[in-house]
Amino acid sequence: MTDLLLGIDIGTTNIKAVLATPTGQIIAQAQNDYPIHYPQPGWAEQDPADWWRGVVTVTRVVLAQAAVRSDQVVGIGVSGQGCAVTLIDAAGDVVRPAIIWMDSRSEPQCEQLRRCCRAEILQRNGKQPAPYNADPALLWLQQHEPESLASAKTSLTSTGYINFKLTGRPIENVSDASILFAFDLAAGDWSPELVDAFGLPSHLYPEVAPCRQIIGQLTPVAAAELGLNPGVPVVAGGEDTSSAGLAIGVTEPGQAFLSLGTAGTIYIVEDRPIVHPQLLAFLHVLPGHTLLGGSLVAVGGGLNWIRTVVGANLQYSQLDEMARQSPAGAGGVLFLPYLSGELQPINDGNARGVFFGLSVSTTPAHLVRAVMEGAAFAIAHNINIAREAGSSLTELRAVGGPTQSELWCRIIANITG
């Protein structure tokens, strides 16, 4: 009998599951979509019941695909989107829809945090207050839905909530917890001083556990829904970004991973917390390691946009060929890829995209090449600031749709050095 491990990822738009051997051989995988709700402009919420229904669906699908016995699954690990505020009451029921990272309603509460403790948050947590995070969303609830907060026994992320459904224990893994502004990176736990300064009840910040620690066993109720045996060990799991870094082998200081899609992320592994006011720092899923870097709003999104300008019917392979027709430097055209503002390192939601250096000799090929180079320069901007802060990048591994372009990978390698 082959032992198998069940991996689950709670994404922003779908649940994914994979059944694999302990050596990493994938036996089966499945995906299940669910909606994001936008009850008001700037709000973004999800129903945690959709997450759980998705977990049940994909688990049963992979078990059926692999045609394995339920007793072959000997361990479960969960990763997920960070910062989703999921309030549960004393009975274990969800109090209200989860406020996810895309929600921007808490900008006034972020300003409140900037006034009270911007320097302390940066020093202890390595970030600047911004609406994606759970702490300002909790402050918003305190001020606008006090009855919801009064009903809450604690607040969990998406990973924490699914682990709670699996084991009955409300525990956060340290990589997810470390994204919240109240977390002290050096101490590896919540900062009582920051929680107190925020004016939030401490019970909203649950017990934290190392990512690889077994936090409980699969309950009989959860096992019956999933089609598994009760008692299967469940580890604390991790936040999706750092889990992705582990998945592509970015495990040692100096290694970095670049995840590219419509948007992008770049994070460097460090052996100690390094902070910079323009970047983000949080804990890796591996003990003793932190991550330093940032997110980019438009990478593949920039290419999607330029396609609408130069030819909406063009395939991406054709855009790639167009870019090859332009020399390096795009004929003197420079593109700032801030089509919807920018996150790190400029942290400016009002920034906008710009073409510099246009002339009568500029061609569509120059524009496509400039968009590719602009994204690469934005990646390099994050890397250069990380180096100024004391990081030493030695290796960059990239994944995602844009990496299918050999040209774009070469442009990124040349510009980032």
Summary of the structure (lengths in Angstrom):
residues: 417
radius of gyration: 22.0
end to end distance: 48.3
largest distance: 70.8
contacts: 1471
relative contact order: 0.10
helix: 38%
strand: 24%
